Amino acid sequence: MSLDEWFALGIPDDVADEAQQWVSRLDSDQVSAEDRQAFLQWLDCSPLNRWAYSELSESCLLYTSDAADDSLR
């Protein structure tokens, strides 16, 4: 089982896809106040949304941290 599969274990695919889109959008330099408001509304719609975002954003942080460590070597 890959790290990505472990983090998303039990999260429905459609919710995981939406969460990944939010991770990407919020990491963009182009995120607007309206985007942030829509994100907060999406989070509040379902505990699954909050869980998926938490898991996938943590996974992305671990991945970027590992990539940064590798580039320093």
C-alpha positions as YAML, in Angstrom:
chain: A
units: angstrom
residues:
- id: 1
  name: MET
  ca: [0.00, 0.00, 0.00]
- id: 2
  name: SER
  ca: [1.40, 3.39, -0.99]
- id: 3
  name: LEU
  ca: [1.56, 6.37, 1.34]
- id: 4
  name: ASP
  ca: [-1.21, 8.12, -0.64]
- id: 5
  name: GLU
  ca: [-3.46, 5.08, -0.32]
- id: 6
  name: TRP
  ca: [-2.83, 4.90, 3.42]
- id: 7
  name: PHE
  ca: [-3.73, 8.55, 4.02]
- id: 8
  name: ALA
  ca: [-6.91, 8.30, 1.96]
- id: 9
  name: LEU
  ca: [-7.99, 4.92, 3.36]
- id: 10
  name: GLY
  ca: [-11.76, 4.96, 3.80]
- id: 11
  name: ILE
  ca: [-12.33, 8.33, 2.11]
- id: 12
  name: PRO
  ca: [-14.73, 8.07, -0.85]
- id: 13
  name: ASP
  ca: [-13.02, 8.80, -4.18]
- id: 14
  name: ASP
  ca: [-15.23, 11.77, -5.04]
- id: 15
  name: VAL
  ca: [-14.53, 13.42, -1.68]
- id: 16
  name: ALA
  ca: [-10.80, 12.72, -1.97]
- id: 17
  name: ASP
  ca: [-10.81, 14.25, -5.47]
- id: 18
  name: GLU
  ca: [-12.53, 17.40, -4.21]
- id: 19
  name: ALA
  ca: [-10.12, 17.64, -1.28]
- id: 20
  name: GLN
  ca: [-7.14, 17.31, -3.61]
- id: 21
  name: GLN
  ca: [-8.55, 20.10, -5.77]
- id: 22
  name: TRP
  ca: [-8.83, 22.31, -2.67]
- id: 23
  name: VAL
  ca: [-5.29, 21.49, -1.59]
- id: 24
  name: SER
  ca: [-4.04, 22.56, -5.01]
- id: 25
  name: ARG
  ca: [-6.22, 25.65, -5.23]
- id: 26
  name: LEU
  ca: [-5.32, 26.91, -1.77]
- id: 27
  name: ASP
  ca: [-1.62, 26.37, -2.49]
- id: 28
  name: SER
  ca: [-1.90, 28.60, -5.55]
- id: 29
  name: ASP
  ca: [-0.75, 32.21, -5.67]
- id: 30
  name: GLN
  ca: [-4.11, 33.00, -7.29]
- id: 31
  name: VAL
  ca: [-6.42, 32.04, -4.40]
- id: 32
  name: SER
  ca: [-9.08, 34.69, -3.80]
- id: 33
  name: ALA
  ca: [-11.16, 35.64, -0.78]
- id: 34
  name: GLU
  ca: [-14.13, 34.03, -2.56]
- id: 35
  name: ASP
  ca: [-12.13, 30.81, -2.97]
- id: 36
  name: ARG
  ca: [-11.34, 30.77, 0.74]
- id: 37
  name: GLN
  ca: [-15.01, 31.35, 1.61]
- id: 38
  name: ALA
  ca: [-16.11, 28.54, -0.72]
- id: 39
  name: PHE
  ca: [-13.50, 26.27, 0.85]
- id: 40
  name: LEU
  ca: [-14.79, 26.98, 4.37]
- id: 41
  name: GLN
  ca: [-18.34, 26.25, 3.21]
- id: 42
  name: TRP
  ca: [-17.17, 22.99, 1.62]
- id: 43
  name: LEU
  ca: [-15.41, 21.99, 4.86]
- id: 44
  name: ASP
  ca: [-18.58, 22.64, 6.86]
- id: 45
  name: CYS
  ca: [-20.77, 20.58, 4.51]
- id: 46
  name: SER
  ca: [-19.56, 17.23, 5.80]
- id: 47
  name: PRO
  ca: [-17.18, 15.72, 8.34]
- id: 48
  name: LEU
  ca: [-15.86, 13.61, 5.42]
- id: 49
  name: ASN
  ca: [-14.76, 16.80, 3.65]
- id: 50
  name: ARG
  ca: [-12.85, 17.99, 6.69]
- id: 51
  name: TRP
  ca: [-11.27, 14.56, 7.20]
- id: 52
  name: ALA
  ca: [-10.28, 14.22, 3.54]
- id: 53
  name: TYR
  ca: [-8.75, 17.70, 3.41]
- id: 54
  name: SER
  ca: [-6.84, 17.08, 6.63]
- id: 55
  name: GLU
  ca: [-5.48, 13.75, 5.42]
- id: 56
  name: LEU
  ca: [-4.56, 14.89, 1.92]
- id: 57
  name: SER
  ca: [-3.03, 18.20, 2.95]
- id: 58
  name: GLU
  ca: [-0.91, 16.35, 5.53]
- id: 59
  name: SER
  ca: [0.15, 13.90, 2.84]
- id: 60
  name: CYS
  ca: [1.18, 16.79, 0.58]
- id: 61
  name: LEU
  ca: [3.17, 18.39, 3.39]
- id: 62
  name: LEU
  ca: [5.04, 15.16, 4.01]
- id: 63
  name: TYR
  ca: [5.73, 14.76, 0.30]
- id: 64
  name: THR
  ca: [7.03, 18.31, -0.15]
- id: 65
  name: SER
  ca: [9.10, 18.01, 3.01]
- id: 66
  name: ASP
  ca: [10.69, 14.79, 1.73]
- id: 67
  name: ALA
  ca: [11.33, 16.37, -1.67]
- id: 68
  name: ALA
  ca: [12.98, 19.38, -0.04]
- id: 69
  name: ASP
  ca: [15.18, 17.11, 2.08]
- id: 70
  name: ASP
  ca: [16.22, 15.19, -1.04]
- id: 71
  name: SER
  ca: [17.14, 18.39, -2.88]
- id: 72
  name: LEU
  ca: [19.47, 19.40, -0.04]
- id: 73
  name: ARG
  ca: [21.51, 16.22, -0.36]
...
